[in-house]
């Protein structure tokens, strides 16, 4: 049974009374709390915890921000009775960004029969280490009005490779190095030796 407690909220100088509902020792609902929330005064807070000390907290602040914090996982499941083609889960940001961040060593995984990423303007893919694009039994198609590449090593580096840049200002020249290690002269010599 809920326990109601109404007191004057003097911290934020509101005229509305405070409403505190406690549903047993593990769940409580607090309206107009006196304590400060994540980003200031809260309109309401919903708090619950388990026997192991795992906390679930919902809060709506005066800034208009809704907070949902959970010590363990959060599971969202929809569409069990839906049909093909339905949108089961929709996340929309009307005026700002949408961030998905995996802290520590976690990974962000998006999996489906077909995965589509569409940008009305720019699409940036950045990695601090490797970017791997694999196609099992299909093809990889790059289609654009202009396609540029810049690399200093690898089988597609050519004039950008370390050897080509090192020999650029020498009598040997970078063209010879590019042809030799880019599949030109070097490949011909090797074919003659093997053949």
GROMACS elastic network, one bead per residue, 0.5 to 0.9 nm:
[ bonds ]
;  ai    aj funct       b0    kb
    1    22     6  0.82123   500
    1    23     6  0.62965   500
    1    24     6  0.75742   500
    2    21     6  0.57129   500
    2    22     6  0.55402   500
    2    23     6  0.51706   500
    2    24     6  0.77057   500
    3    20     6  0.74257   500
    3    21     6  0.52408   500
    3    22     6  0.53375   500
    3    23     6  0.70889   500
    3    24     6  0.87279   500
    4    19     6  0.65341   500
    4    20     6  0.54396   500
    4    21     6  0.50300   500
    4    22     6  0.72711   500
    5    18     6  0.74144   500
    5    19     6  0.58497   500
    5    20     6  0.51698   500
    5    21     6  0.70384   500
    6    17     6  0.59788   500
    6    18     6  0.50599   500
    6    19     6  0.51812   500
    6    20     6  0.67932   500
    7    17     6  0.57516   500
    7    18     6  0.52967   500
    7    19     6  0.75195   500
    7    20     6  0.89654   500
    8    13     6  0.88534   500
    8    14     6  0.82320   500
    8    15     6  0.75748   500
    8    16     6  0.75407   500
    8    17     6  0.52272   500
    8    18     6  0.62397   500
    9    12     6  0.65779   500
    9    13     6  0.62750   500
    9    14     6  0.60063   500
    9    15     6  0.71689   500
    9    16     6  0.72197   500
    9    17     6  0.61286   500
    9    18     6  0.60923   500
    9    32     6  0.70686   500
    9    33     6  0.73378   500
    9    34     6  0.61111   500
   10    14     6  0.67978   500
   10    15     6  0.85029   500
   10    34     6  0.73010   500
   11    14     6  0.79351   500
   11    33     6  0.87489   500
   11    34     6  0.55488   500
   11    35     6  0.76985   500
   11    41     6  0.89294   500
   12    32     6  0.87575   500
   12    34     6  0.70904   500
   12    41     6  0.71728   500
   13    16     6  0.89710   500
   14    17     6  0.77919   500
   14    32     6  0.83767   500
   16    32     6  0.76297   500
   17    31     6  0.84647   500
   17    32     6  0.72641   500
   18    30     6  0.75699   500
   18    31     6  0.56740   500
   18    32     6  0.51035   500
   18    33     6  0.64202   500
   18    34     6  0.82464   500
   19    29     6  0.80458   500
   19    30     6  0.59304   500
   19    32     6  0.68731   500
   19    33     6  0.80053   500
   20    28     6  0.73339   500
   20    29     6  0.58868   500
   20    31     6  0.62650   500
   20    32     6  0.86707   500
   20    33     6  0.82058   500
   21    27     6  0.85899   500
   21    28     6  0.55830   500
   21    29     6  0.50024   500
   21    30     6  0.63408   500
   21    31     6  0.85777   500
   22    25     6  0.73164   500
   22    26     6  0.82035   500
   22    27     6  0.61034   500
   22    29     6  0.63441   500
   22    30     6  0.84426   500
   23    26     6  0.71187   500
   23    27     6  0.52475   500
   23    28     6  0.57536   500
   23    29     6  0.81040   500
   24    27     6  0.61394   500
   24    28     6  0.77551   500
   25    28     6  0.80251   500
   25    48     6  0.88648   500
   25    49     6  0.89864   500
   26    47     6  0.79938   500
   26    48     6  0.53275   500
   26    49     6  0.54972   500
   26    50     6  0.69138   500
   26    51     6  0.85221   500
   27    46     6  0.76757   500
   27    47     6  0.57790   500
   27    49     6  0.69491   500
   28    45     6  0.82827   500
   28    46     6  0.60476   500
   28    47     6  0.54008   500
   28    48     6  0.65151   500
   29    44     6  0.74345   500
   29    45     6  0.59718   500
   29    47     6  0.64569   500
   29    48     6  0.88771   500
   30    33     6  0.59575   500
   30    43     6  0.85309   500
   30    44     6  0.54771   500
   30    45     6  0.51117   500
   30    46     6  0.63628   500
   30    47     6  0.82506   500
   31    42     6  0.80088   500
   31    43     6  0.59988   500
   31    45     6  0.65334   500
   31    46     6  0.87788   500
   32    35     6  0.89302   500
   32    41     6  0.80956   500
   32    42     6  0.64327   500
   32    43     6  0.50823   500
   32    44     6  0.56929   500
   32    45     6  0.83154   500
   33    36     6  0.78227   500
   33    37     6  0.88216   500
   33    41     6  0.77034   500
   33    42     6  0.65817   500
   33    43     6  0.72487   500
   33    44     6  0.67751   500
   33    45     6  0.76152   500
   34    41     6  0.76473   500
   34    42     6  0.83559   500
   35    40     6  0.87464   500
   35    41     6  0.70766   500
   35    42     6  0.80433   500
   36    39     6  0.75636   500
   36    40     6  0.52227   500
   36    42     6  0.67562   500
   37    40     6  0.50937   500
   37    41     6  0.55013   500
   37    42     6  0.55800   500
   37    45     6  0.85434   500
   37    59     6  0.77019   500
   37    60     6  0.87725   500
   37    61     6  0.71266   500
   38    41     6  0.80905   500
   38    42     6  0.81835   500
   38    59     6  0.83312   500
   38    61     6  0.79074   500
   38    67     6  0.81552   500
   39    42     6  0.81795   500
   39    61     6  0.70186   500
   39    62     6  0.84506   500
   39    63     6  0.74927   500
   39    65     6  0.84476   500
   40    61     6  0.67091   500
   40    62     6  0.70861   500
   40    63     6  0.76218   500
   41    44     6  0.89779   500
   41    60     6  0.89103   500
   41    61     6  0.58394   500
   41    62     6  0.58998   500
   41    63     6  0.82704   500
   42    45     6  0.68754   500
   42    59     6  0.66420   500
   42    60     6  0.56742   500
   42    62     6  0.57127   500
   42    63     6  0.84893   500
   43    59     6  0.75553   500
   43    60     6  0.55454   500
   43    61     6  0.52588   500
   43    62     6  0.60364   500
   44    58     6  0.82730   500
   44    59     6  0.57860   500
   44    60     6  0.56305   500
   44    61     6  0.72009   500
   45    57     6  0.71618   500
   45    58     6  0.56726   500
   45    60     6  0.67012   500
   45    61     6  0.87070   500
   46    56     6  0.80622   500
   46    57     6  0.56630   500
   46    59     6  0.63212   500
   47    55     6  0.74186   500
   47    56     6  0.59177   500
   47    58     6  0.65932   500
   47    59     6  0.86088   500
   48    54     6  0.84144   500
   48    55     6  0.58924   500
   48    56     6  0.51922   500
   48    57     6  0.65518   500
   49    52     6  0.80057   500
   49    53     6  0.58845   500
   49    54     6  0.53375   500
   49    56     6  0.59955   500
   49    57     6  0.86159   500
   50    53     6  0.52021   500
   50    54     6  0.52788   500
   50    55     6  0.67709   500
   50    56     6  0.87029   500
   51    54     6  0.74787   500
   53    71     6  0.89723   500
   54    70     6  0.77183   500
   54    71     6  0.55103   500
   54    72     6  0.69992   500
   55    69     6  0.79932   500
   55    70     6  0.59942   500
   55    71     6  0.55057   500
   55    72     6  0.81297   500
   56    68     6  0.78381   500
   56    69     6  0.58891   500
   56    71     6  0.64888   500
   56    72     6  0.84465   500
   57    67     6  0.77827   500
   57    68     6  0.59897   500
   57    69     6  0.51494   500
   57    70     6  0.63612   500
   57    71     6  0.89696   500
   58    66     6  0.74670   500
   58    67     6  0.55639   500
   58    69     6  0.63935   500
   58    70     6  0.86532   500
   59    65     6  0.82487   500
   59    66     6  0.58247   500
   59    67     6  0.50567   500
   59    68     6  0.67269   500
   59    69     6  0.87300   500
   60    63     6  0.82514   500
   60    64     6  0.67047   500
   60    65     6  0.58795   500
   60    67     6  0.62768   500
   61    64     6  0.55586   500
   61    65     6  0.56085   500
   61    66     6  0.65958   500
   61    67     6  0.81475   500
   62    65     6  0.73917   500
   63    66     6  0.88810   500
   70    73     6  0.68339   500
   70    74     6  0.71165   500
   76    89     6  0.85656   500
   77    80     6  0.80772   500
   77    88     6  0.85764   500
   77    89     6  0.82667   500
   78    81     6  0.83440   500
   78    82     6  0.82892   500
   78    88     6  0.56083   500
   78    89     6  0.66874   500
   79    83     6  0.76855   500
   79    86     6  0.80155   500
   79    87     6  0.81450   500
   79    88     6  0.51418   500
   79    89     6  0.80978   500
   80    83     6  0.85877   500
   80    88     6  0.89214   500
   82    85     6  0.86378   500
   82    86     6  0.65486   500
   82    87     6  0.87111   500
   82    88     6  0.75038   500
   83    86     6  0.58976   500
   84    87     6  0.88073   500
   87    90     6  0.67517   500
   91    98     6  0.87087   500
   92    98     6  0.80557   500
   93    96     6  0.56964   500
   93    97     6  0.64198   500
   93    98     6  0.63694   500
   94    97     6  0.86061   500
  100   108     6  0.78304   500
  101   106     6  0.88242   500
  101   107     6  0.86751   500
  101   108     6  0.74222   500
  102   105     6  0.74553   500
  102   106     6  0.51365   500
  102   107     6  0.59385   500
  102   108     6  0.62374   500
  103   106     6  0.58631   500
  103   107     6  0.83255   500
  104   107     6  0.89841   500
  110   115     6  0.77905   500
  111   114     6  0.80728   500
  111   115     6  0.70617   500
  112   115     6  0.58684   500
  117   123     6  0.87632   500
  118   121     6  0.89092   500
  118   123     6  0.79868   500
  119   122     6  0.59721   500
  119   123     6  0.60124   500
  120   123     6  0.86410   500
  125   131     6  0.85157   500
  126   129     6  0.88970   500
  126   131     6  0.80146   500
  127   130     6  0.61275   500
  127   131     6  0.64013   500
  128   131     6  0.88462   500
  133   140     6  0.82525   500
  134   139     6  0.88767   500
  134   140     6  0.78940   500
  135   138     6  0.55930   500
  135   139     6  0.59966   500
  135   140     6  0.64876   500
  136   139     6  0.80337   500
  142   147     6  0.80660   500
  143   146     6  0.83896   500
  143   147     6  0.79305   500
  144   147     6  0.62709   500
  149   156     6  0.89951   500
  149   157     6  0.88684   500
  150   157     6  0.74230   500
  150   160     6  0.73219   500
  151   154     6  0.74596   500
  151   156     6  0.74535   500
  151   157     6  0.52136   500
  151   158     6  0.85494   500
  151   160     6  0.61228   500
  151   161     6  0.72182   500
  152   156     6  0.87367   500
  152   157     6  0.54216   500
  152   158     6  0.80890   500
  152   159     6  0.82986   500
  152   162     6  0.61888   500
  153   156     6  0.74470   500
  153   157     6  0.51767   500
  153   158     6  0.81142   500
  153   160     6  0.73609   500
  153   161     6  0.51158   500
  153   162     6  0.68836   500
  154   157     6  0.54168   500
  154   158     6  0.83004   500
  154   161     6  0.76887   500
  155   158     6  0.73502   500
  155   181     6  0.83168   500
  155   182     6  0.69404   500
  155   183     6  0.89977   500
  156   160     6  0.88438   500
  156   161     6  0.86864   500
  156   182     6  0.75337   500
  157   160     6  0.51922   500
  157   161     6  0.50928   500
  157   162     6  0.87591   500
  157   178     6  0.86623   500
  157   182     6  0.81698   500
  158   161     6  0.55617   500
  158   164     6  0.71929   500
  158   174     6  0.89763   500
  158   175     6  0.88978   500
  158   177     6  0.81613   500
  158   178     6  0.50304   500
  158   179     6  0.78857   500
  158   181     6  0.74546   500
  158   182     6  0.58446   500
  159   162     6  0.84015   500
  159   163     6  0.84547   500
  159   164     6  0.53658   500
  159   165     6  0.69139   500
  159   168     6  0.89053   500
  159   174     6  0.65513   500
  159   175     6  0.73094   500
  159   177     6  0.80311   500
  159   178     6  0.56403   500
  159   182     6  0.89811   500
  160   163     6  0.84095   500
  160   164     6  0.64727   500
  160   165     6  0.64483   500
  160   178     6  0.87798   500
  161   164     6  0.53077   500
  161   165     6  0.62683   500
  161   166     6  0.85587   500
  161   178     6  0.81230   500
  162   165     6  0.52556   500
  162   166     6  0.60190   500
  162   167     6  0.86846   500
  163   167     6  0.61366   500
  163   168     6  0.83786   500
  163   174     6  0.76970   500
  163   177     6  0.67837   500
  163   178     6  0.83544   500
  164   167     6  0.53382   500
  164   168     6  0.58811   500
  164   173     6  0.75069   500
  164   175     6  0.73625   500
  164   176     6  0.82100   500
  164   177     6  0.55013   500
  164   178     6  0.61514   500
  165   168     6  0.51120   500
  165   169     6  0.81011   500
  165   173     6  0.88628   500
  165   174     6  0.65146   500
  166   169     6  0.74467   500
  166   170     6  0.81549   500
  166   173     6  0.88574   500
  166   174     6  0.78146   500
  167   170     6  0.51936   500
  167   171     6  0.78382   500
  167   172     6  0.63541   500
  167   173     6  0.52913   500
  167   174     6  0.53962   500
  167   175     6  0.89548   500
  167   176     6  0.89215   500
  167   177     6  0.75131   500
  168   171     6  0.81959   500
  168   172     6  0.75984   500
  168   175     6  0.79150   500
  168   177     6  0.88274   500
  169   172     6  0.81012   500
  169   173     6  0.62648   500
  169   174     6  0.78112   500
  170   173     6  0.54396   500
  170   174     6  0.82045   500
  172   175     6  0.81178   500
  172   176     6  0.65438   500
  172   177     6  0.78204   500
  173   176     6  0.58860   500
  173   177     6  0.70069   500
  174   177     6  0.51203   500
  174   178     6  0.59882   500
  174   179     6  0.85544   500
  175   178     6  0.50077   500
  175   179     6  0.61002   500
  175   180     6  0.84144   500
  176   179     6  0.52191   500
  176   180     6  0.59648   500
  176   181     6  0.85435   500
  176   185     6  0.81506   500
  177   180     6  0.50166   500
  177   181     6  0.59867   500
  177   182     6  0.78666   500
  178   181     6  0.54976   500
  178   182     6  0.53257   500
  178   183     6  0.83156   500
  178   184     6  0.79661   500
  179   182     6  0.50874   500
  179   183     6  0.62802   500
  179   185     6  0.57433   500
  179   186     6  0.72304   500
  179   187     6  0.89948   500
  180   183     6  0.62446   500
  180   184     6  0.52407   500
  180   187     6  0.71245   500
  180   188     6  0.87920   500
  181   184     6  0.69801   500
  181   185     6  0.77102   500
  181   186     6  0.59651   500
  181   187     6  0.78415   500
  182   185     6  0.83310   500
  182   186     6  0.77840   500
  182   187     6  0.82586   500
  183   186     6  0.62351   500
  183   187     6  0.51607   500
  183   188     6  0.79438   500
  184   187     6  0.55154   500
  184   188     6  0.64427   500
  184   189     6  0.89254   500
  185   188     6  0.50776   500
  185   189     6  0.62130   500
  185   190     6  0.85696   500
  186   189     6  0.52753   500
  186   190     6  0.61610   500
  186   191     6  0.85740   500
  187   190     6  0.50781   500
  187   191     6  0.60275   500
  187   192     6  0.86118   500
  188   191     6  0.51053   500
  188   192     6  0.62588   500
  188   193     6  0.87041   500
  189   192     6  0.51908   500
  189   193     6  0.62885   500
  189   194     6  0.86967   500
  190   193     6  0.51178   500
  190   194     6  0.61305   500
  190   195     6  0.83162   500
  191   194     6  0.51610   500
  191   195     6  0.57005   500
  192   195     6  0.50400   500
